[in-house]
Amino acid sequence: MSTQTPSFSTPPSVAAQIARLPEMPMAEIRALWQKLVGGDTPTHNRQFLERRIAYRLQELEFRKVDVNLLDRNRRRIESLVETGKVKKRDRDYRPAAGTALVREYKGVEYRVIATADGQYDFQGRMYPSLSMIAREITGMRWSGPLFFGLKPPSNAKTKPATKKRGGR
């Protein structure tokens, strides 16, 4: 059984671009340097250039503004102004952009990178949800945040919050 990479026109993920750097001819490395940094390369040391290009690719990708975060903060501020109380945080299991989620399943380690646009990079492909990736890995329906350990199982035995304050 052979697996084929689907043909769709999304740009390669940052991780995929970085993984390609060691295979690129030096002329392409120099051209990429000019595109990302500007000017001529400061050295002929390939390792130096690859590292700086990798950093710049991540910097460009992960410094984007997270619209979802801004929207959640706006709603929380409005709620605070209206009620005068800070509402409990919304259950949001989306990790920050650039976060690497690692899960071992049946002896194989799987790595997923959260992107700034709210998607997930898994094996060079972009997915809109962790649940889709969990299903891809296991062949079964899973809660993605549960599979990757971002939230506890719903049947987890948790002690009720009965924290007592010291007597005054």
KABEL-V44943 format. One record per pair of residues at least 4 apart in sequence whose ideal C-beta (glycine too) atoms are under 7 Angstrom apart, sorted by the first residue. I is the first residue (numbers start at 1). J is the second residue. D is the distance in whole Angstrom. If there is no record, write none. Layout:
i=I j=J d=D
i=I j=J d=D
//
This chain:
i=10 j=126 d=6
i=12 j=16 d=4
i=12 j=17 d=5
i=12 j=124 d=7
i=13 j=17 d=7
i=13 j=121 d=4
i=13 j=124 d=6
i=13 j=126 d=6
i=14 j=18 d=6
i=14 j=57 d=5
i=14 j=58 d=6
i=14 j=61 d=5
i=15 j=19 d=6
i=15 j=113 d=5
i=15 j=121 d=5
i=16 j=20 d=7
i=16 j=124 d=4
i=17 j=57 d=6
i=18 j=54 d=5
i=18 j=57 d=6
i=20 j=24 d=6
i=21 j=50 d=5
i=21 j=53 d=6
i=21 j=54 d=6
i=22 j=50 d=7
i=24 j=28 d=4
i=24 j=29 d=5
i=26 j=30 d=6
i=26 j=46 d=7
i=27 j=31 d=6
i=28 j=32 d=6
i=29 j=33 d=6
i=29 j=46 d=7
i=29 j=49 d=5
i=29 j=50 d=7
i=30 j=34 d=7
i=30 j=41 d=5
i=31 j=35 d=6
i=32 j=36 d=6
i=32 j=53 d=6
i=33 j=37 d=5
i=33 j=41 d=5
i=33 j=49 d=6
i=33 j=53 d=6
i=34 j=38 d=6
i=34 j=39 d=7
i=36 j=53 d=6
i=36 j=56 d=5
i=37 j=56 d=6
i=41 j=49 d=6
i=43 j=48 d=5
i=45 j=49 d=7
i=46 j=50 d=6
i=47 j=51 d=6
i=48 j=52 d=6
i=49 j=53 d=6
i=50 j=54 d=6
i=51 j=55 d=6
i=52 j=56 d=6
i=53 j=57 d=6
i=54 j=58 d=7
i=55 j=59 d=6
i=56 j=60 d=6
i=57 j=61 d=6
i=58 j=62 d=6
i=58 j=98 d=7
i=59 j=63 d=6
i=61 j=115 d=7
i=61 j=116 d=6
i=62 j=97 d=5
i=62 j=98 d=4
i=62 j=116 d=5
i=64 j=116 d=4
i=65 j=70 d=7
i=66 j=70 d=7
i=66 j=97 d=7
i=66 j=116 d=6
i=67 j=71 d=6
i=68 j=72 d=6
i=68 j=94 d=7
i=68 j=118 d=6
i=69 j=73 d=6
i=70 j=74 d=6
i=71 j=75 d=7
i=72 j=76 d=6
i=72 j=90 d=6
i=72 j=92 d=7
i=73 j=77 d=6
i=74 j=78 d=6
i=75 j=79 d=6
i=76 j=80 d=6
i=76 j=87 d=6
i=77 j=81 d=6
i=78 j=82 d=6
i=79 j=83 d=6
i=79 j=87 d=5
i=80 j=86 d=6
i=93 j=145 d=4
i=93 j=150 d=4
i=93 j=151 d=5
i=94 j=118 d=6
i=95 j=99 d=4
i=95 j=101 d=7
i=95 j=114 d=4
i=95 j=150 d=7
i=96 j=114 d=7
i=97 j=114 d=6
i=97 j=115 d=6
i=97 j=116 d=4
i=98 j=113 d=7
i=98 j=114 d=7
i=99 j=114 d=5
i=100 j=111 d=6
i=100 j=113 d=5
i=101 j=112 d=4
i=101 j=148 d=5
i=102 j=109 d=6
i=102 j=111 d=5
i=103 j=110 d=5
i=103 j=147 d=7
i=103 j=148 d=5
i=104 j=108 d=7
i=104 j=109 d=5
i=105 j=110 d=6
i=105 j=137 d=6
i=105 j=138 d=7
i=110 j=137 d=6
i=112 j=120 d=5
i=112 j=121 d=7
i=112 j=122 d=5
i=112 j=133 d=6
i=112 j=148 d=7
i=113 j=120 d=7
i=113 j=121 d=4
i=114 j=120 d=6
i=115 j=119 d=5
i=115 j=120 d=7
i=115 j=121 d=6
i=119 j=126 d=5
i=119 j=127 d=6
i=119 j=128 d=6
i=120 j=127 d=5
i=120 j=130 d=6
i=120 j=133 d=6
i=121 j=126 d=6
i=122 j=127 d=6
i=122 j=133 d=5
i=127 j=132 d=5
i=127 j=133 d=5
i=128 j=132 d=7
i=129 j=144 d=6
i=130 j=134 d=6
i=130 j=144 d=2
i=130 j=145 d=6
i=130 j=147 d=7
i=130 j=148 d=6
i=131 j=135 d=6
i=131 j=142 d=6
i=131 j=143 d=6
i=131 j=144 d=4
i=132 j=136 d=6
i=133 j=137 d=6
i=133 j=144 d=6
i=134 j=138 d=6
i=134 j=142 d=4
i=134 j=144 d=5
i=134 j=147 d=4
i=135 j=140 d=7
i=135 j=141 d=6
i=135 j=142 d=6
i=138 j=142 d=6
i=142 j=146 d=7
i=142 j=147 d=4
i=143 j=147 d=6
i=144 j=148 d=6
i=145 j=150 d=4
i=145 j=151 d=5
i=146 j=151 d=6
i=146 j=153 d=6
i=152 j=156 d=4
//
